[in-house]
């Protein structure tokens, strides 16, 4: 599928640079430059390979989109636990411990 990708990129360098600089090149609506995916009958997985090469910081978002397209949204949405559910799992000998990442704010759950 990618036999002529180097020639295509060098011929259409500005279009490929614009695609890579896009805020969300991983979205299904964002087509590859110059109809490359239609011309070579690429699937979304092939687009992920190009995304990994050009925009490695976007691959996580692209994988989430791929899982959603392939398996469904229920595989990428994680239901948040409520304080009631968390409290139900505790005892007098089992404390609640929150491990927070930078920017996390659990006060909305309280």
N, C-alpha and C positions, 0 to 999 in steps of 0.2 A: 504493500500500500504506500510505502514511503520512498519508493525507488527514485523519484525525481524531486524529493523535498528540498535538497540543497540548491538545485537550479531554480526551483520555484521561489525559494526565499531570497536568493541573490537577485533574481529578476524583479521581485516585488518587495524589496526590503522595507520601504516606508509603510506599506500596508501591514506587514508582519510586525513591525515595531509599534504601530498604532494598536494592533490587536493585543500585543503583550502589555502595552501600557494602559489598556482599558481597566477600569475599576473592577470589572467582573467578567473576565474572559472565559470563566468556567461555565457560565450560564448557557443553557441549551439554546437560547435565542441568539447568542453571540456566535455567529458563524465564522469559520476560519476565513482568512483573507482570500479574495478573488475566487470564491466558491470552491476552494480546494477540497473540502470534504465532499461536496457533491460530485466533483469531477473524478475523484478517486474512490468514491463510495465508502467513505470512512464512517465508522460507528462512533458513538460517544466515547467508548473506551480508547479508541485511537486518538481522539481529541485529548483525553487525559494524559496520554504519553507525551504529546506535544506541550501540554500545559506544564507537565513536570520539567521539561527542558527549558521552556521560556519563562515560566512563572512559578517556580517551586513553592513560593509563599502562598499560592492559591490552590495547591493540590488538595489540601484538606477540604476546602469548600467544594472542589470538583468531585471528590470522592463521595461527599455527602449527597451531592446532586445525583451521582451515578447510582448510589444505593437507593435513593428515593425513586428514581426512574425504573430501576430493575426490580426492587422488592416492595416498595411502597413507603409512604411517609411514616408509618408506625415503627419502622426500623431506624429512624433518625431522630425522632422526638422522644425525649426522655421525660416522663412525668415527674414533676417535683413532688417530693414527700411533704406532707403537711406536718405541723407540729403535733397534732393529735396522733398521727400515725407513728411519729418518732417517739412520743411520750409513751405510747402503748407498749413499745418494745423495751422500756426501761423498768428497772426495779430499784430497790433501795441500795443494791450493790452494783448496779449497772448504770454508770453515769452517761450523760449525753456529751459527746465531744465533737465540736465543729472544727474541721480543718478547712481554713479559708484560703483562697488564692487572692492575689492582689486585685483589689477592686471589688471583691465579693462583699455583699452587704445582706446578711440574713435578717435584718430587723423587719423587713416586710413580712416574714413568716411568723413573727412573734405576735 
